[in-house]
Amino acid sequence: MGVMVSGSTDLLQVPWETIIKLYRRARDGKVFPSLSEHADDLFKFIKERRGDYFPAEVQRDAIRALVESVYWELQNQVEKWIESPAKQQRPSPESIRAFTDTTVDGFSRYLSDHDFLDGWGPDDATTVRTEYESDFARTRDEVFDHRCLSAETADLLISIGVDLTVRRHPFADKSVVVVAGYGEGELFPSLKTFDVQGVAMNRLLCKPSRYVVISREKGGDIAAFAQTDMVDTFTTGVDPDYQGYIEKLVGKTLAGLPGAVASATPGLYARVRGALEAALERATSNMVEELRRGIDDYKRQNHSGPVQKTVEFLPKEEMAQLAEALVNLTSMKRRVTEVPETVGGPVDVAVISKGDGFVWVQRKHYFDPILNPRIIGKYYRDAGTTPTTSYRKETE
């Protein structure tokens, strides 16, 4: 089994690498019939030790930091509006208060549309409010000028703090944990991912998000995580952003067709005109949907389908080369475009197979293996093997 992490590399300041290695040591060779059970056991392990690894004050600090960052974002929106070059003079206190009320209310409505975390609900929101209201109020008063807040908005900011704690939203510093490999009783590999939002109220905020199973019916798959745009372009033949733009552009263009046709026939009765516009709106909506289906079918038949079928028959060394090439492709795209180079450097590549287990194809170390035979020997002992004679000579 192998574990990969994208997004935040730590959970409440504890590195995922440390957590995973502690889990490996604690289970010490314990096996499970399926990969899914093994993955679930990893998070069971974390839950059992959450009080030791993530003390209550650390959990409280993490919640306060999240809420404070969102409060500052809202305050910055207000400041940008106040300092807008289009304004001839500074807005009045009443105008500032009105804009602040509108901004906070809009964000609160947006946040409340998100689902509760798994196992959380209105009762938990009440508990969080009781526990953290004083923290949220203190943070609110540090960020906002109290003179610019109505009583309703001041209370709404407390509710935002509660929703940031109990709901699933895009503002948390999340990790995606990917577990891949074989269970003891499985002939084919599988992959299971978890979205981890943190720890709050001594509860681990995580949710299984993806489960890919290779079988006789599904012989291969390419699963990308974190920055997936170039992998998607390679496998589907179309850049996802470009496809989305085309679909929106066509939809926007066709949306004006009913009115244009109706305007070109001024002699129609109002009732006939209305019926014609309604019929054309339905027709254009169907056209956009048909376009979307057509593009997806073309991608599946001519790109993603053939690629996945080919992957099914690739030898292990070529699959490793393909994985490295896809990462390097993403790195090169970042390098030649005006975006931060968030992918780059040496690429770690591993192959997991039923017969050989977990095998590093290439791996970068933060230390020189030649100077650290003790560490290398530890890896071999953990695997139940010993280094080769030639390697021992190199490290003596």
C-alpha positions as CSV (number, residue, x, y, z in Angstrom):
1,M,0.0,0.0,0.0
2,G,1.2,3.5,-0.7
3,V,-0.1,6.9,0.5
4,M,0.2,10.2,-1.3
5,V,-0.9,13.7,0.0
6,S,-1.8,16.8,-2.0
7,G,-2.9,20.1,-0.7
8,S,-1.8,20.9,2.8
9,T,1.1,18.7,3.8
10,D,0.2,18.7,7.5
11,L,-2.8,18.2,9.7
12,L,-2.9,20.9,12.4
13,Q,0.8,21.4,12.0
14,V,1.6,17.7,12.3
15,P,3.2,16.5,9.0
16,W,1.3,13.8,7.2
17,E,4.6,12.0,6.7
18,T,4.9,11.7,10.5
19,I,1.3,10.5,11.0
20,I,1.7,7.9,8.2
21,K,5.0,6.5,9.6
22,L,3.6,6.4,13.1
23,Y,0.6,4.4,11.7
24,R,3.0,2.0,9.9
25,R,4.9,1.4,13.1
26,A,1.8,0.9,15.2
27,R,0.2,-1.6,12.8
28,D,3.5,-3.4,12.3
29,G,2.5,-5.7,9.4
30,K,-1.2,-6.0,10.1
31,V,-3.1,-6.7,6.9
32,F,-6.7,-6.3,5.7
33,P,-8.7,-8.2,3.1
34,S,-9.2,-5.0,1.0
35,L,-7.4,-1.8,0.3
36,S,-10.6,0.1,1.4
37,E,-10.5,-1.4,4.8
38,H,-6.8,-0.6,5.1
39,A,-7.4,3.0,4.2
40,D,-10.3,3.3,6.7
41,D,-8.0,1.9,9.3
42,L,-5.5,4.7,8.7
43,F,-8.2,7.2,9.7
44,K,-9.4,5.1,12.5
45,F,-5.8,5.3,13.9
46,I,-5.8,9.1,13.6
47,K,-9.2,9.4,15.3
48,E,-8.0,7.2,18.2
49,R,-5.1,9.5,18.8
50,R,-6.6,12.9,18.0
51,G,-6.5,14.0,21.6
52,D,-2.8,13.3,21.8
53,Y,-1.8,14.6,18.4
54,F,-4.1,17.6,18.3
55,P,-4.7,19.1,21.8
56,A,-7.8,21.2,22.4
57,E,-5.9,24.5,22.3
58,V,-4.3,23.6,18.9
59,Q,-7.8,22.8,17.5
60,R,-9.1,26.1,18.9
61,D,-6.1,28.1,17.4
62,A,-6.8,26.5,14.0
63,I,-10.4,27.5,14.0
64,R,-9.6,31.0,15.1
65,A,-7.0,31.3,12.3
66,L,-9.5,30.2,9.7
67,V,-12.2,32.5,10.9
68,E,-9.7,35.4,11.1
69,S,-8.5,34.9,7.6
70,V,-12.1,35.1,6.3
71,Y,-12.9,38.1,8.4
72,W,-9.9,39.9,6.9
73,E,-11.0,39.0,3.4
74,L,-14.4,40.5,4.0
75,Q,-12.8,43.6,5.6
76,N,-10.5,44.0,2.6
77,Q,-13.5,44.0,0.3
78,V,-14.9,46.9,2.3
79,E,-11.6,48.8,2.2
80,K,-11.2,48.3,-1.6
81,W,-14.7,49.7,-2.0
82,I,-13.9,52.7,0.2
83,E,-10.6,53.4,-1.6
84,S,-12.0,52.9,-5.1
85,P,-10.5,55.5,-7.5
86,A,-14.0,56.0,-9.0
87,K,-15.1,57.7,-5.7
88,Q,-14.5,61.5,-5.5
89,Q,-14.5,61.5,-1.7
90,R,-14.6,59.1,1.2
91,P,-18.0,57.6,1.6
92,S,-20.0,58.5,4.6
93,P,-20.1,56.3,7.7
94,E,-23.7,55.4,6.8
95,S,-22.7,54.3,3.3
96,I,-19.8,52.3,4.7
97,R,-22.1,50.5,7.1
98,A,-24.6,49.7,4.4
99,F,-21.9,48.3,2.1
100,T,-20.4,46.2,5.0
101,D,-23.9,44.9,5.8
102,T,-24.5,43.9,2.2
103,T,-21.1,42.2,1.8
104,V,-21.3,40.2,5.1
105,D,-24.9,39.2,4.4
106,G,-24.1,38.0,0.9
107,F,-21.1,35.9,2.1
108,S,-23.2,34.4,4.9
109,R,-25.9,33.3,2.4
110,Y,-23.2,31.8,0.2
111,L,-21.7,29.9,3.1
112,S,-25.0,28.6,4.5
113,D,-25.7,27.0,1.1
114,H,-22.9,24.5,1.7
115,D,-23.6,21.2,3.2
116,F,-22.8,20.3,6.8
117,L,-19.8,18.1,7.4
118,D,-20.5,14.4,7.6
119,G,-22.1,13.6,10.9
120,W,-22.6,17.3,11.7
121,G,-25.9,19.3,11.9
122,P,-27.7,22.2,13.5
123,D,-27.2,20.8,17.0
124,D,-23.5,20.8,16.4
125,A,-23.7,24.4,15.1
126,T,-25.3,25.4,18.4
127,T,-22.6,23.7,20.4
128,V,-19.8,25.4,18.3
129,R,-21.5,28.8,18.9
130,T,-21.6,28.2,22.6
131,E,-18.0,27.1,22.7
132,Y,-16.4,29.6,20.4
133,E,-18.6,32.7,20.4
134,S,-16.3,34.7,22.6
135,D,-13.3,33.8,20.4
136,F,-15.2,34.8,17.2
137,A,-16.4,38.1,18.8
138,R,-12.9,39.0,19.9
139,T,-11.5,38.3,16.4
140,R,-14.3,40.2,14.8
141,D,-13.6,43.3,16.9
142,E,-9.9,43.1,16.1
143,V,-10.6,43.0,12.4
144,F,-13.6,45.3,11.9
145,D,-14.2,48.8,13.0
146,H,-17.2,48.4,15.4
147,R,-18.6,51.7,14.3
148,C,-19.1,50.3,10.8
149,L,-21.1,47.3,12.0
150,S,-24.8,47.1,12.7
151,A,-26.0,44.8,15.4
152,E,-27.3,42.4,12.9
153,T,-24.1,42.2,10.9
154,A,-22.0,41.8,14.1
155,D,-24.1,38.8,15.0
156,L,-24.0,37.5,11.4
157,L,-20.2,37.5,11.6
158,I,-20.5,35.1,14.6
159,S,-22.7,32.9,12.5
160,I,-20.1,32.9,9.7
161,G,-17.5,31.7,12.2
162,V,-19.8,28.8,13.2
163,D,-20.5,27.9,9.5
164,L,-16.8,27.9,8.7
165,T,-16.4,25.3,11.5
166,V,-19.4,23.0,10.8
167,R,-19.8,23.2,7.0
168,R,-17.9,21.9,4.0
169,H,-16.4,24.9,2.1
170,P,-13.5,25.9,0.0
171,F,-11.8,28.2,2.5
172,A,-10.2,25.5,4.8
173,D,-6.6,24.5,4.4
174,K,-7.5,21.0,3.2
175,S,-5.5,17.9,2.4
176,V,-6.3,15.2,0.0
177,V,-5.0,11.8,1.1
178,V,-4.7,9.1,-1.6
179,V,-4.3,5.5,-0.5
180,A,-3.5,3.0,-3.3
181,G,-2.5,-0.6,-3.6
182,Y,-3.8,-4.1,-2.7
183,G,-5.7,-5.7,0.2
184,E,-4.5,-9.1,1.2
185,G,-7.4,-10.8,-0.5
186,E,-7.5,-8.7,-3.7
187,L,-6.1,-9.7,-7.1
188,F,-6.5,-6.2,-8.6
189,P,-5.4,-2.8,-7.2
190,S,-7.7,0.0,-6.0
191,L,-7.4,3.6,-4.9
192,K,-9.3,5.5,-2.3
193,T,-9.1,9.2,-1.4
194,F,-10.1,11.3,1.6
195,D,-10.7,15.0,1.8
196,V,-9.4,16.1,5.2
197,Q,-10.5,19.6,6.5
198,G,-8.9,19.5,9.9
199,V,-9.9,18.6,13.5
200,A,-12.6,20.6,15.4
201,M,-14.4,19.8,18.7
202,N,-12.1,16.8,18.9
203,R,-13.6,15.3,15.7
204,L,-11.6,14.5,12.6
205,L,-13.2,16.3,9.7
206,C,-12.7,13.9,6.8
207,K,-14.8,12.3,4.1
208,P,-14.1,9.6,1.5
209,S,-14.2,11.3,-1.8
210,R,-13.2,8.9,-4.6
211,Y,-12.9,5.2,-5.0
212,V,-11.4,3.6,-8.1
213,V,-11.3,-0.2,-8.4
214,I,-9.5,-2.1,-11.2
215,S,-11.3,-5.2,-12.2
216,R,-11.8,-7.6,-15.0
217,E,-14.3,-5.2,-16.5
218,K,-12.2,-2.1,-15.9
219,G,-8.6,-3.0,-16.7
220,G,-6.9,0.4,-16.2
221,D,-7.3,4.1,-15.3
222,I,-5.4,7.3,-15.0
223,A,-6.2,9.2,-11.8
224,A,-4.7,12.7,-11.3
225,F,-4.8,14.8,-8.2
226,A,-4.0,18.4,-7.2
227,Q,-3.2,20.2,-10.5
228,T,-4.9,18.0,-13.0
229,D,-5.3,20.3,-16.1
230,M,-2.5,18.9,-18.2
231,V,-3.3,15.3,-17.4
232,D,-6.9,15.9,-18.3
233,T,-5.8,17.5,-21.6
234,F,-3.5,14.6,-22.4
235,T,-6.2,11.9,-21.6
236,T,-9.2,13.7,-23.1
237,G,-7.6,15.7,-25.9
238,V,-9.3,18.9,-24.8
239,D,-8.2,21.5,-22.2
240,P,-11.0,21.5,-19.6
241,D,-11.0,25.3,-19.3
242,Y,-11.1,25.7,-23.1
243,Q,-14.1,23.3,-23.3
244,G,-15.9,25.1,-20.6
245,Y,-15.3,28.4,-22.4
246,I,-16.6,27.1,-25.7
247,E,-19.8,25.7,-24.0
248,K,-20.5,29.0,-22.3
249,L,-19.8,31.0,-25.4
250,V,-22.1,28.8,-27.5
251,G,-24.8,29.0,-24.8
252,K,-24.5,32.8,-24.6
253,T,-24.6,33.2,-28.4
254,L,-27.7,30.9,-28.8
255,A,-29.4,32.6,-25.9
256,G,-29.9,35.7,-28.1
257,L,-31.4,33.7,-31.0
258,P,-35.1,33.6,-29.8
259,G,-35.2,37.4,-29.4
260,A,-33.5,38.0,-32.7
261,V,-35.9,35.7,-34.6
262,A,-38.9,37.3,-32.9
263,S,-37.7,40.8,-33.7
264,A,-37.2,39.9,-37.3
265,T,-40.9,39.0,-37.6
266,P,-42.7,42.1,-36.3
267,G,-46.1,41.2,-37.7
268,L,-46.7,38.3,-35.3
269,Y,-49.4,38.5,-32.7
270,A,-48.1,38.8,-29.1
271,R,-49.3,35.4,-28.1
272,V,-47.7,33.7,-31.2
273,R,-44.5,35.7,-30.6
274,G,-44.3,34.5,-27.0
275,A,-44.9,30.9,-28.0
276,L,-42.2,31.2,-30.7
277,E,-39.7,32.6,-28.3
278,A,-40.4,29.9,-25.7
279,A,-40.1,27.1,-28.4
280,L,-36.8,28.6,-29.6
281,E,-35.4,28.8,-26.0
282,R,-36.1,25.1,-25.5
283,A,-34.5,24.3,-28.8
284,T,-31.4,26.3,-28.1
285,S,-31.1,24.8,-24.6
286,N,-31.3,21.4,-26.1
287,M,-28.6,22.4,-28.7
288,V,-26.2,23.4,-26.0
289,E,-26.8,20.1,-24.1
290,E,-26.4,18.1,-27.3
291,L,-23.1,19.9,-28.0
292,R,-21.8,19.0,-24.5
293,R,-22.8,15.4,-25.0
294,G,-21.2,15.3,-28.4
295,I,-17.9,16.7,-27.1
296,D,-17.9,14.2,-24.2
297,D,-18.7,11.3,-26.5
298,Y,-15.9,12.3,-28.9
299,K,-13.4,12.6,-26.1
300,R,-14.4,9.2,-24.8
301,Q,-14.3,7.4,-28.1
302,N,-11.2,9.0,-29.6
303,H,-9.0,10.0,-26.6
304,S,-9.8,8.9,-23.0
305,G,-11.1,5.5,-24.0
306,P,-8.1,4.4,-26.2
307,V,-5.7,5.8,-23.6
308,Q,-7.2,3.8,-20.8
309,K,-7.3,0.6,-22.9
310,T,-3.6,1.1,-23.8
311,V,-2.7,1.7,-20.1
312,E,-4.3,-1.7,-19.3
313,F,-1.6,-3.5,-21.3
314,L,1.5,-1.4,-20.5
315,P,4.3,-3.1,-18.7
316,K,5.1,-1.7,-15.2
317,E,8.2,0.2,-16.3
318,E,6.3,2.0,-19.1
319,M,3.5,2.9,-16.7
320,A,6.1,4.5,-14.4
321,Q,7.5,6.4,-17.4
322,L,4.0,7.6,-18.3
323,A,3.3,8.8,-14.7
324,E,6.6,10.8,-14.7
325,A,5.9,12.2,-18.1
326,L,2.5,13.5,-17.1
327,V,4.0,15.3,-14.1
328,N,6.8,16.8,-16.2
329,L,4.2,17.9,-18.7
330,T,2.5,19.9,-16.0
331,S,5.8,21.3,-14.8
332,M,6.7,22.4,-18.3
333,K,3.3,24.1,-18.8
334,R,3.8,26.1,-15.6
335,R,7.3,27.1,-16.6
336,V,6.3,28.6,-20.0
337,T,3.1,30.4,-18.8
338,E,2.7,33.4,-16.5
339,V,1.6,31.4,-13.5
340,P,3.6,30.3,-10.4
341,E,5.8,27.3,-11.0
342,T,4.0,25.1,-8.4
343,V,5.1,21.9,-10.1
344,G,8.8,21.1,-10.7
345,G,12.0,19.5,-9.6
346,P,12.8,15.8,-9.4
347,V,9.8,13.5,-9.6
348,D,9.3,10.6,-7.3
349,V,7.9,7.5,-9.0
350,A,6.8,4.3,-7.4
351,V,5.1,1.1,-8.7
352,I,2.9,-1.1,-6.5
353,S,2.2,-4.6,-7.7
354,K,0.7,-7.7,-6.1
355,G,3.9,-9.7,-6.5
356,D,6.6,-7.2,-5.7
357,G,4.7,-4.9,-3.4
358,F,5.8,-1.2,-3.2
359,V,8.9,-0.5,-5.3
360,W,10.6,2.9,-5.8
361,V,11.5,3.5,-9.4
362,Q,13.1,6.8,-8.6
363,R,13.1,8.8,-5.4
364,K,14.8,11.9,-4.1
365,H,16.2,11.9,-0.6
366,Y,16.8,14.9,1.7
367,F,20.0,13.0,2.7
368,D,22.8,11.3,0.8
369,P,22.0,7.5,1.0
370,I,25.8,6.7,0.7
371,L,26.4,8.6,3.9
372,N,23.4,7.1,5.8
373,P,23.5,3.3,5.5
374,R,21.7,3.1,8.9
375,I,18.6,4.7,7.3
376,I,18.7,2.6,4.2
377,G,19.2,-0.6,6.3
378,K,16.2,0.4,8.3
379,Y,14.1,0.4,5.2
380,Y,15.3,-3.0,4.2
381,R,14.6,-4.4,7.6
382,D,11.1,-3.0,7.6
383,A,10.6,-4.7,4.2
384,G,12.0,-8.0,5.5
385,T,15.0,-8.0,3.2
386,T,18.7,-7.0,3.3
387,P,20.8,-4.8,1.1
388,T,22.8,-6.4,-1.7
389,T,26.5,-7.1,-1.1
390,S,27.5,-4.5,-3.7
391,Y,25.4,-1.8,-1.9
392,R,27.0,-2.7,1.4
393,K,30.4,-2.2,-0.1
394,E,29.5,1.1,-1.5
395,T,28.3,2.3,1.9
396,E,31.2,1.0,4.0
